[in-house]
Amino acid sequence: MAETNFNNILRDIRNKILHPIYFLMGEESFYIDVIADYIEDRVLTESEKEFNLSILYGKDTDVPTIVSTAKRYPMMASHNIVIIREAQHIRQIDQLLPYVERPLDSTVLIICYKYKTIDKRTKFYKALDKAGQVFIGKKLYDNQVPEWISTYVKNHGYRIGPQAVQLLADHLGSDLGKIVNEVRKLFINLDKGAEITSRLIEENIGISKEYNTFEMQKALGARDSQKAYQIARYFADNPKSNPFIMTTGILHTFFSKVLLYHSLADKSQQGAAKELGVHPFFVKDFVTAARNYSPSKIVEIFSHLRTYDLKSKGFDNESTDHGELVRELTYKILN
């Protein structure tokens, strides 16, 4: 798992166990940036960095420049640190192969190859894997994000409840860098050990604790028409903070889990939570929704979600704005 490998790499760096090459790649750039920054901050002192730290950018460099920089010997320091940011822009990066096969032990070369990966079957990949550390940062699935947020907050000495976690996850998505930036804003306003609440999120990040996709799915699940229409009107008036495509995506996930709940043999709180991939606290919402929506009605809802997703993209819809679409969709789900 990326998280496990990530923690192992940071542990080794703390223990001064360094490799001559770190090839950091994958869709999730958060891990890549943290590892590169960790090496930059931890290996050299501030005075040593002046002559022994080089930061190059993929759009502005090439393989010969990287090799010549990596082949420098450290000056009055243990290591020469070379960080290549945005390395995915380097043309023919596999031409680094000769250096990778015979890297300098006194150089730590960190290659940040974001948003993509290289083929594991290539000679270049195999040489990288042999010479140093290859790390693949994988995007989290949506159902993994709440647990990640909860763990991150706990590891930094704060508390957060399941509703506040879900509020952040639904609004911020699976971009870990974005999540961390927003959560750090909350840390500033708290003493260690304090709890991140829905009110604090509303006041500091601008996510309404009453009018958000989490509350929308809860209102729809309970068939609370008044609350659902209130939230739909709020979404219609605030389309930038509540994109229609995000709303339909979250509702599709919610009703998929309601349909799954119908089929569960073990409907106990713990059993259902495990199968649905949710915190046990939220199982009651799926119990309520399952009572209100039969499997056949949920299949009908999926059809509405597909239809309105297409309309939001201009198919069979020449004039209706997204605000009207969210109101229409809410009516279709409830009736």
Rosetta blueprint (number, residue, H / E / L):
1 M L
2 A H
3 E H
4 T H
5 N H
6 F H
7 N H
8 N H
9 I H
10 L H
11 R H
12 D H
13 I H
14 R H
15 N L
16 K L
17 I L
18 L L
19 H L
20 P L
21 I E
22 Y E
23 F E
24 L E
25 M E
26 G E
27 E L
28 E L
29 S H
30 F H
31 Y H
32 I H
33 D H
34 V H
35 I H
36 A H
37 D H
38 Y H
39 I H
40 E H
41 D H
42 R H
43 V L
44 L L
45 T L
46 E H
47 S H
48 E H
49 K H
50 E H
51 F H
52 N H
53 L E
54 S E
55 I E
56 L E
57 Y E
58 G H
59 K H
60 D H
61 T L
62 D L
63 V H
64 P H
65 T H
66 I H
67 V H
68 S H
69 T H
70 A H
71 K L
72 R L
73 Y L
74 P L
75 M L
76 M L
77 A L
78 S L
79 H L
80 N E
81 I E
82 V E
83 I E
84 I E
85 R E
86 E L
87 A H
88 Q H
89 H H
90 I L
91 R L
92 Q L
93 I H
94 D H
95 Q H
96 L H
97 L H
98 P H
99 Y H
100 V H
101 E H
102 R L
103 P L
104 L L
105 D L
106 S L
107 T E
108 V E
109 L E
110 I E
111 I E
112 C E
113 Y E
114 K E
115 Y L
116 K L
117 T L
118 I L
119 D L
120 K L
121 R L
122 T L
123 K H
124 F H
125 Y H
126 K H
127 A H
128 L H
129 D H
130 K H
131 A H
132 G L
133 Q E
134 V E
135 F E
136 I E
137 G L
138 K L
139 K L
140 L L
141 Y L
142 D H
143 N H
144 Q H
145 V H
146 P H
147 E H
148 W H
149 I H
150 S H
151 T H
152 Y H
153 V H
154 K H
155 N H
156 H L
157 G L
158 Y L
159 R E
160 I E
161 G L
162 P H
163 Q H
164 A H
165 V H
166 Q H
167 L H
168 L H
169 A H
170 D H
171 H H
172 L H
173 G L
174 S L
175 D L
176 L H
177 G H
178 K H
179 I H
180 V H
181 N H
182 E H
183 V H
184 R H
185 K H
186 L H
187 F H
188 I H
189 N L
190 L L
191 D L
192 K L
193 G L
194 A L
195 E E
196 I E
197 T L
198 S H
199 R H
200 L H
201 I H
202 E H
203 E H
204 N H
205 I H
206 G L
207 I L
208 S L
209 K L
210 E L
211 Y L
212 N L
213 T H
214 F H
215 E H
216 M H
217 Q H
218 K H
219 A H
220 L H
221 G H
222 A L
223 R L
224 D L
225 S H
226 Q H
227 K H
228 A H
229 Y H
230 Q H
231 I H
232 A H
233 R H
234 Y H
235 F H
236 A H
237 D H
238 N L
239 P L
240 K L
241 S L
242 N L
243 P L
244 F H
245 I H
246 M H
247 T H
248 T H
249 G H
250 I H
251 L H
252 H H
253 T H
254 F H
255 F H
256 S H
257 K H
258 V H
259 L H
260 L H
261 Y H
262 H H
263 S H
264 L L
265 A L
266 D L
267 K L
268 S L
269 Q H
270 Q H
271 G H
272 A H
273 A H
274 K H
275 E H
276 L H
277 G L
278 V L
279 H L
280 P H
281 F H
282 F H
283 V H
284 K H
285 D H
286 F H
287 V H
288 T H
289 A H
290 A H
291 R H
292 N H
293 Y L
294 S L
295 P H
296 S H
297 K H
298 I H
299 V H
300 E H
301 I H
302 F H
303 S H
304 H H
305 L H
306 R H
307 T H
308 Y H
309 D H
310 L H
311 K H
312 S H
313 K L
314 G L
315 F L
316 D L
317 N L
318 E L
319 S L
320 T L
321 D L
322 H H
323 G H
324 E H
325 L H
326 V H
327 R H
328 E H
329 L H
330 T H
331 Y H
332 K H
333 I H
334 L H
335 N L
